[in-house]
Amino acid sequence: MRLRNIPGADEAVLNSPYCIKNPSERKGSWQSVFLSEQPIHIEIGMGKGRFIMDMAAAHPDINYIGIERYSSVLLRALQKMELTPLINLKFICMDAAEVTEVFAAGEVSRIYLNFSDPWPKDRHAKRRLTSQSFLTRYDAILKKDGRLEFKTDNQDLFTFSLEEIPKAGWQLDAFTRDLHHDVVLNRGNIMTEYEEKFSSLGNPICKLIASR
Ligand code: SAM
């Protein structure tokens, strides 16, 4: 998803009450940005925000934080929030590589990765959000009983991710290569923008759940 250079996007993100500026200053005190103290779930690479907004509406007992690298993409979510504000949802515009500078140990209860960029070239493997180097970062911010949930239609990225999990010392709790026909894992599934697009083309959706 590359929607760069939307005039005014940086400024809109900077001025939005839904987007947290200087997020590293909130490290260890993320509960204070929400009205209620409740578990924090984050989505990394949230795109235009459909999944995390639907999740926040469906689960008012959870505080959600959506992370997106590009202001031009995040802008779409901010525009939707202006029409339908959700008190349990905030956004951060940043690179996921910085998550350990932004969240303290055990501050996050769940991490969602949805249709992450595949970075198909071997030399870019470390950039994949399910690579060992990212799993190590997630380990540093997740609660002891926290978990990671990952969905994609990219079979190669999914196979890579299944292999990275044990290498990083994580355990695989469940996985499927056909989520929409898996009665158990599909229960309560909320579709992302990419999930709807690719499943409508006939691509099976893969999902894994991992913990430490
Ligand atoms: N999760 C959405 C969905 O499933 O519809 C969007 C998927 S899109 C393919 C991947 C998104 O992740 C893009 O918006 C991209 O900018 C964002 N992204 C990729 N790498 C990132 C990173 N290192 N930090 C933050 N966001 C990232």
Boltz pocket constraint, residues with backbone or C-beta under 6 A from the ligand:
constraints:
  - pocket:
      binder: B
      contacts: [[A, 1], [A, 44], [A, 45], [A, 46], [A, 47], [A, 48], [A, 67], [A, 68], [A, 69], [A, 70], [A, 73], [A, 94], [A, 95], [A, 96], [A, 97], [A, 113], [A, 114], [A, 115], [A, 116], [A, 117], [A, 127], [A, 192], [A, 193], [A, 194], [A, 195]]
      max_distance: 6.0
